[in-house]
């Protein structure tokens, strides 16, 4: 999820805390989805759950009130990359990890190769729940394998936030393709503004652009990983944005700063192709623009296509070593499939559900005042069904993100290009995998 401005922007920690020797031959959980392990306990159970969702205590209280024999004690902490993931790794190494934890999709591979996750495929209720989830979110928790390493929680389908008032005043059509977006960018620049801000730190956003274009940064073949950060679709996306940077058609303010907020609040920057959670980022960062924003589908690479990228999303995972696998999965399923829980999560923390039924929640059908009364979630519901289900994250994303970001920062100052940054990050990612004895495909 993206309950804070940086919750999904930076990804996951490097593999360091748990020995790779703990991995099984398939790189996954040691219990192998054993159905015998997924049976109810004989007596009362207390589960420990760690999350950073605002107000999660109130949601958990709903479960506890209705399930006196299975109580959940919730611990809260910073978003994953700000310390919670490292805590998880340390707890796994010490043998005192909680039963359940919130883990972003791009972090699951790190925990899996460290044998930190219970395989839930032996739990019949979990397997039966697959049909309830948007297909690509289910693929995120299966990690391209036969196992199930979490229950999808929320998602971040991307669409185009735009200043409808400024577009109308300038007589600029809302772009439906990336070529039209470039043309609009030139027109916006003539008005003294920028069509968007290119972030050098939110590499997950750039990954969302590649995702929409049909690219894959990682794939697996048996135990081995293939790294393709600089592949064809990535090059297409990089060349596009490099051209926008070279021609001064985009701002390059550091994301999530007062400069960034002011650029949107003042009308200097007119659009943001972002995830559903971006609705809150704009309303909180640019309060003076209330009523002047609208949401449209993301521009397409080819006219008439319907493809969306994704930026963010989390799962509820069960950690290896839990003594209450059945009860943990029951809670995870309730938290992420029941209308009661999904409504509470949306109202309290603006989580966007990962289930098909969740997209039809009454609360999501309402018009949003900040966006001129538009029912903006209708746009994101459509985008959620247009996300390529096969995109896979690698097991060393923090290093990958950091290296790409370093290269992007050089590119916006004329010291290299985005393409060169991706190529360099690809090489360093392969070197990091090999240094940690993670097999890399030839």
DOTI-129639 format. One line per 8 residues: number of its first residue (from 1); for each residue y, z, x negated of C-alpha. Coordinates in Angstrom, 3 decimals, m for minus. Each point is the difference from the previous one (the first is absolute). Layout:
! residues N
NUM> Y,Z,X | ...
//
This chain:
! residues 442
1> 0.000,0.000,0.000 | 3.636,m0.005,m0.991 | 1.398,3.244,1.298 | 2.434,0.210,m2.879 | 1.850,m2.841,m1.591 | m2.270,m0.103,m3.000 | m3.328,0.912,1.532 | m1.635,m3.396,m0.485
9> 2.242,m1.658,m2.472 | m1.653,1.159,m3.160 | m3.728,0.022,0.568 | m2.610,2.073,m1.792 | m0.720,2.036,m3.096 | m1.937,m1.207,m2.997 | m3.649,0.866,m0.244 | m0.098,2.960,m2.322
17> m1.029,3.280,1.543 | m3.618,m0.599,0.956 | m2.549,m1.380,m2.457 | m1.145,m3.544,0.621 | m3.485,1.198,m0.788 | m0.044,1.408,3.522 | m0.025,m3.470,1.542 | m3.117,m1.308,1.634
25> m1.314,m3.427,m0.796 | 1.954,m1.564,2.854 | 3.225,1.743,m1.028 | 0.054,1.975,3.220 | m1.028,3.268,1.543 | m2.982,1.906,m1.235 | m1.272,0.805,3.500 | m0.524,m3.706,0.718
33> 0.796,0.360,3.679 | m2.933,2.335,0.587 | m0.373,0.506,3.760 | m1.769,3.324,m0.577 | 3.193,1.393,m1.510 | 1.967,m0.897,3.119 | m1.423,2.560,2.415 | 1.790,2.788,1.894
41> 0.145,3.481,m1.489 | m1.902,2.879,1.620 | 3.092,2.169,0.428 | 3.792,0.060,m0.179 | 1.645,m2.136,m2.674 | 3.355,0.141,m1.761 | 1.260,m3.198,m1.620 | 2.778,m0.396,m2.554
49> 2.281,m3.023,0.361 | 2.896,m1.045,m2.251 | 2.731,m2.360,1.205 | 3.706,m0.737,m0.424 | 0.657,m1.159,3.589 | 3.059,1.755,1.458 | m1.073,2.303,2.807 | m3.705,m0.428,m0.718
57> m0.487,3.705,0.735 | 0.965,m0.588,3.632 | m2.479,m2.866,0.333 | m2.809,2.012,m1.586 | 0.800,2.857,2.400 | m0.938,m2.300,2.901 | m3.468,m0.425,m1.523 | m0.396,3.692,m0.764
65> 0.897,0.992,3.557 | m2.693,m2.295,1.376 | m2.668,0.677,m2.662 | m0.369,3.744,m0.593 | m3.236,m0.461,m1.965 | 1.476,m2.572,m2.401 | 3.333,1.217,m1.282 | 2.139,m2.003,m2.413
73> 2.253,1.682,m2.530 | 2.693,m2.421,m1.130 | 1.816,0.054,m3.318 | 3.084,m2.129,m0.520 | 1.421,m1.386,m3.206 | 2.030,m2.863,m1.461 | m0.976,m3.593,0.684 | m2.995,m1.192,m1.964
81> 1.539,m1.362,m3.166 | 2.419,2.926,m0.239 | m2.770,2.429,m0.820 | m2.529,0.248,2.812 | m2.379,m2.566,m1.510 | m0.016,1.714,m3.361 | m0.733,3.257,1.799 | m2.924,m1.687,1.739
89> m1.428,m1.238,m3.301 | 0.374,3.434,m1.567 | m1.654,1.651,3.003 | m2.871,m2.478,m0.096 | m0.542,0.731,m3.674 | 0.017,3.752,0.701 | m2.284,m0.362,3.015 | 2.484,1.450,2.504
97> 1.457,m3.056,1.713 | 0.906,0.277,3.696 | m2.363,m1.499,2.550 | 2.485,m2.696,0.960 | 3.136,m1.541,m1.447 | 2.561,m2.639,0.785 | m0.374,m2.940,m2.397 | 1.959,m3.244,0.106
105> m2.006,m3.205,0.129 | 1.094,m1.069,m3.463 | m1.292,3.292,m1.414 | m3.491,m0.044,1.478 | m1.470,m2.180,m2.746 | 1.112,2.528,m2.626 | m1.814,2.798,1.781 | m3.058,m2.099,0.672
113> m0.631,m1.026,m3.594 | 0.340,3.679,m0.894 | m2.728,0.894,2.517 | 2.499,2.185,1.834 | m0.612,m1.234,3.550 | m2.823,0.654,2.429 | m1.563,m3.172,1.397 | 0.330,0.291,3.778
121> m2.295,m2.919,0.807 | m2.854,2.402,0.769 | 2.014,1.481,2.895 | m0.779,m1.948,3.154 | 3.279,0.831,1.734 | 1.989,m1.338,m2.941 | m1.918,m3.274,m0.125 | 0.332,m0.379,3.773
129> 3.778,0.472,m0.258 | 0.498,m3.141,m2.097 | 0.740,m2.124,3.075 | 2.908,2.260,0.925 | 1.983,m0.816,m3.134 | 2.094,m2.986,m0.964 | m2.445,m1.956,m2.201 | 2.063,m0.017,m3.175
137> 0.467,3.787,0.105 | m3.758,0.490,0.230 | m0.456,m2.272,m3.009 | 2.412,2.232,m1.906 | m2.336,2.990,0.355 | m3.221,m1.899,m0.698 | 1.380,m1.351,m3.294 | m2.014,m3.179,0.225
145> m3.298,1.895,0.117 | m2.570,1.237,2.502 | 1.385,3.531,m0.217 | 2.786,1.617,2.000 | 2.361,2.153,m2.054 | 2.483,1.212,2.592 | 1.261,m0.427,3.545 | 3.074,m2.243,0.296
153> 3.075,1.951,1.032 | 3.039,m2.268,0.159 | 1.251,m3.353,m1.170 | 3.141,m1.757,m1.195 | 0.107,m3.556,1.384 | 3.135,m1.786,m1.173 | 2.712,m1.787,1.957 | 3.649,m0.991,m0.463
161> 2.711,2.551,0.774 | 3.292,m1.902,0.304 | 3.627,0.574,0.981 | 0.024,m1.996,3.214 | 3.738,0.521,0.445 | 0.853,m1.474,m3.405 | m2.371,m2.937,0.393 | 1.530,m0.790,3.383
169> 3.590,0.328,m1.220 | m0.691,m2.302,m2.962 | m1.965,m2.498,2.095 | m3.069,0.340,m2.222 | m3.399,m0.510,1.590 | m2.584,2.716,m0.539 | m2.411,m1.519,m2.559 | m3.610,m0.636,0.960
177> m1.149,m1.370,m3.369 | 0.724,1.043,m3.564 | 1.761,m3.331,m0.580 | 2.276,0.803,2.937 | 0.471,3.489,m1.415 | 1.276,m1.515,m3.246 | 2.407,m2.219,1.955 | 1.169,3.007,1.976
185> 0.448,1.921,m3.256 | 2.419,m2.659,m1.225 | 1.961,0.215,3.248 | 0.110,3.790,m0.132 | 1.231,m0.152,m3.587 | 2.868,m2.236,1.130 | 0.935,2.813,2.390 | 0.179,2.407,m2.940
193> m3.292,1.745,0.710 | m3.594,m0.061,m1.178 | m2.905,m0.850,2.233 | m2.116,2.791,m1.486 | m0.519,2.309,m2.935 | m2.731,m0.792,m2.524 | m1.550,3.247,m1.118 | m1.378,0.322,m3.503
201> m1.748,3.283,0.787 | m1.669,m0.599,3.381 | m2.793,m2.137,m1.400 | m2.016,0.733,3.119 | 2.544,m2.117,1.899 | m0.544,m2.911,m2.378 | m3.745,0.489,0.414 | 0.590,m0.307,3.752
209> 1.669,m3.371,m0.578 | m3.009,m1.150,m2.024 | m2.318,1.397,2.686 | 1.793,m2.070,2.632 | m0.297,m3.102,m2.183 | m3.790,0.421,m0.151 | m0.167,1.295,m3.549 | m2.347,2.639,m1.411
217> 0.864,2.216,m2.945 | m3.466,1.518,m0.336 | m3.545,m0.837,1.006 | m3.438,1.300,m0.886 | m3.225,m1.679,m1.024 | m2.767,2.555,m0.120 | 1.330,2.867,m2.100 | 2.620,m2.145,m1.737
225> 3.658,m0.421,0.895 | 1.956,m3.254,m0.120 | 3.756,0.287,m0.582 | 2.201,m2.862,1.211 | 3.594,1.234,0.100 | 1.261,m3.311,m1.319 | m2.048,m2.288,2.260 | 1.238,m2.959,2.010
233> 1.446,1.821,3.019 | 1.603,2.637,m2.210 | 1.647,m2.770,m2.016 | 1.308,m1.603,3.175 | 1.547,3.266,1.148 | 1.362,0.791,m3.469 | 1.579,m3.439,m0.413 | 1.649,0.328,3.410
241> 1.608,3.364,m0.708 | 0.870,m0.957,m3.573 | 2.004,m2.880,1.414 | 1.804,2.343,2.367 | 0.826,2.338,m2.906 | 1.134,m2.812,m2.315 | 2.351,m1.377,2.657 | 1.495,3.404,0.887
249> m1.285,m0.164,3.566 | m1.414,3.538,0.075 | 1.338,3.410,m0.916 | m1.975,2.086,m2.485 | 0.955,3.584,0.769 | m2.504,2.720,m0.890 | m1.958,0.715,3.168 | 0.395,3.242,1.938
257> 3.321,0.844,m1.662 | 3.458,0.545,1.499 | 0.937,m3.430,m1.372 | m2.890,m1.481,1.919 | 0.906,1.836,3.200 | 3.656,m0.940,m0.295 | m0.854,m3.656,m0.461 | m1.746,0.007,3.370
265> 2.424,2.367,1.704 | 3.036,m2.099,m1.026 | m1.488,m3.336,1.020 | m0.207,m1.299,m3.558 | m3.755,m0.554,0.421 | m1.141,m1.657,3.221 | m3.823,0.117,0.136 | m3.025,1.875,m1.246
273> m3.529,m1.379,0.219 | m1.797,3.319,0.261 | m2.731,1.983,1.680 | 0.132,1.628,3.403 | 1.068,3.301,m1.542 | 3.123,m1.750,m1.272 | 1.508,0.480,3.442 | 0.633,3.635,m0.882
281> 1.237,m0.804,m3.500 | 2.707,m2.270,1.400 | 1.073,2.320,2.800 | 0.285,2.958,m2.374 | 1.554,m1.914,m2.903 | 2.381,m2.202,1.986 | 1.071,2.102,3.014 | 3.296,m1.863,0.477
289> m1.911,m3.169,0.907 | m1.730,1.413,3.090 | m0.594,m2.610,2.661 | 0.559,m2.930,m2.355 | m3.536,m0.507,m1.307 | m2.906,m1.979,1.403 | m3.540,m0.739,m1.170 | m1.677,m3.416,m0.282
297> m3.314,m1.173,m1.482 | m0.040,m0.442,m3.765 | 0.950,m3.464,m1.230 | m3.043,m2.187,m0.637 | m0.845,m2.075,m3.035 | m0.848,m2.931,2.253 | 1.561,m0.677,3.381 | m2.269,0.885,2.894
305> m2.170,2.437,m1.939 | m0.451,3.607,1.082 | m0.710,2.269,m2.967 | 1.308,3.474,m0.746 | m0.025,2.225,m3.033 | m0.509,3.746,m0.033 | 1.894,2.731,m1.807 | m1.556,3.438,0.144
313> m2.551,1.870,2.065 | m2.309,2.954,m0.489 | m3.491,1.174,0.772 | m1.563,3.366,0.707 | m2.716,0.316,m2.632 | m2.809,2.535,m0.372 | m0.487,1.257,m3.527 | m3.269,0.116,m1.848
321> m1.432,3.502,0.081 | 0.937,0.919,3.557 | m2.624,2.147,1.690 | 1.067,m1.149,3.448 | m0.128,m3.783,m0.014 | m0.683,m0.304,3.730 | 2.841,2.264,1.079 | 2.398,m1.597,m2.495
329> m0.686,m3.462,1.376 | 0.387,1.205,3.577 | 3.444,1.374,m0.794 | 0.995,m3.157,m1.922 | m1.056,m2.185,2.919 | 1.873,2.143,2.536 | 3.126,0.019,m2.168 | 0.071,m3.768,m0.304
337> m1.457,m1.308,3.272 | 0.867,2.375,2.837 | 3.071,m0.838,2.083 | 1.029,3.656,m0.163 | 0.072,0.083,m3.791 | 1.438,m3.488,m0.469 | 2.860,0.728,2.391 | 0.765,3.287,m1.741
345> m0.086,m1.674,m3.422 | 2.384,m2.718,1.156 | 2.406,2.371,1.709 | m0.004,2.503,m2.844 | m0.193,m2.263,m3.040 | 0.361,m3.588,1.280 | m3.477,m0.961,m1.173 | m1.037,m3.471,1.098
353> m3.638,0.119,1.160 | m2.847,m1.868,m1.668 | m1.992,m0.371,3.229 | 0.250,m2.912,2.415 | 0.496,2.395,2.918 | 2.624,1.909,m1.964 | 2.210,m3.068,m0.050 | 0.144,0.268,3.794
361> 1.253,3.585,0.074 | 2.683,0.394,2.681 | 2.365,1.514,m2.559 | m0.125,m3.248,m1.999 | 0.941,m2.155,2.991 | 3.405,1.604,0.377 | 3.206,m1.665,m1.110 | 1.640,1.509,m3.084
369> 3.694,0.793,0.432 | 0.904,m0.550,m3.666 | m1.411,m3.523,0.293 | 2.050,m0.890,3.051 | m2.724,1.126,2.362 | m2.511,m2.506,m1.384 | m3.661,0.955,0.312 | m0.404,m0.541,m3.728
377> m3.567,1.254,m0.168 | m1.129,m3.063,1.959 | 0.895,m2.071,m3.066 | m1.960,2.291,m2.306 | m2.991,0.070,2.344 | m0.165,m3.778,m0.284 | 0.400,0.179,m3.774 | m2.793,2.574,m0.261
385> m2.411,m2.609,1.320 | 1.173,m2.560,m2.548 | m0.702,1.963,m3.196 | m2.694,m1.481,m2.238 | m2.901,2.504,0.133 | m1.347,m0.808,m3.461 | 2.778,1.342,m2.251 | m1.411,2.551,m2.467
393> 1.762,2.532,m2.221 | m1.058,0.705,m3.574 | m0.997,3.349,m1.501 | 3.018,0.466,m2.315 | 2.930,m0.773,2.262 | 2.545,2.401,m1.504 | m0.287,m1.737,m3.352 | 0.117,m3.406,1.681
401> 3.050,0.872,2.086 | 1.814,1.538,m2.970 | m0.612,m3.014,m2.230 | 1.059,m2.501,2.666 | 3.104,2.074,0.708 | 0.957,0.061,m3.682 | m0.261,m3.781,m0.120 | 1.926,m0.461,3.230
409> 2.823,2.175,m1.296 | 0.252,m2.223,m3.050 | m0.071,m3.113,2.176 | 2.998,0.977,2.144 | 2.040,0.443,m3.188 | m1.020,m3.400,m1.353 | m2.495,1.366,m2.541 | m3.084,m1.811,1.219
417> m1.312,m1.204,3.342 | m1.995,1.420,2.863 | m2.892,m2.280,m0.928 | m0.021,1.346,m3.541 | 0.039,3.544,1.356 | m3.087,m0.688,2.111 | m1.849,m1.622,m2.897 | 0.800,2.895,m2.296
425> m1.077,2.543,2.639 | m3.238,m1.892,0.519 | m0.815,0.276,m3.700 | 0.878,3.705,m0.137 | m2.007,0.713,3.145 | m3.096,m1.639,m1.465 | 0.501,1.979,m3.207 | 0.315,3.244,1.982
433> m3.185,m0.708,1.957 | m1.917,m0.743,m3.181 | 1.369,3.095,m1.720 | m1.336,2.113,2.863 | m3.411,m1.713,m0.110 | 0.541,m1.653,3.383 | m1.843,m3.351,m0.072 | 2.194,m3.105,0.074
441> m1.364,m3.390,1.034 | 0.158,m2.684,m2.655
//
